[in-house]
Amino acid sequence: MSNERLRFLNGSWDLLEATFTAPDGSIQMPWGPSPIGIALIAESGDFSAHLMRAERGRFGADHPTPAEKQKAYDDYFSYFGRILRFEDAGATVITRVQGASDPNWIGSEQVRYLDIEDQDHIVLRTPPLSLGGTKVVGRLRWHRRRDAA
């Protein structure tokens, strides 16, 4: 594993944008135009990512309806695991998913292509994946969190 690349990624990252582009150029935004999220990456290689629609409605009662449950599921995604390795001189990140809101991801290896814009901004792109029955490529832009202590 590239310790230098892992040291660079170490920390907390805030999601700035998340778009998924189909081959015809159409763009999907599953978490809306202003999604929020956080990615936590430890120098050990452990990671966690949470992404969601910024404006989420509350359930109408203590026991949500099936439609409310579906909407809550559609508006939120999370997964965690471990960075296994970097390839292509650190431009490709391979992770092993230990847990996810989508149970089909558990145990999978996920590939992300890493673009470093500067010390505080990165873009993670996905290989083609299915979203709503359409093959798309995801582009998630992140900003390093530098909270004052």
C-alpha angles and dihedrals in degrees: 000000000000104000091188092056091045091051089052092051094043112119141037124321128193119214113242101175141353122196132165117203125202123211090259090058096253114141128219123197106191093182095041132254094302108036122176128214148140133221119198117197122183124203086241089067096253114135142179129190129190124183130177148156108274094225110051122171121230123243114264093231142001090277110051122218119246089256091052091049091050092049091049090051093047093049097052135052131175139166139168139189141108136309105240101185150329122240135185094039091310096310093111123057121198118196134182112222115223097174137005143166085242104063091203089070094058110111093009128125112235123204122209128178111222124214116183111207095178139318092297106033131063136167123212115198127192129220111246110300136171118262117171091344093306127106108238140166115230124220117191118181119201137190123209111246112231102179118178113244 
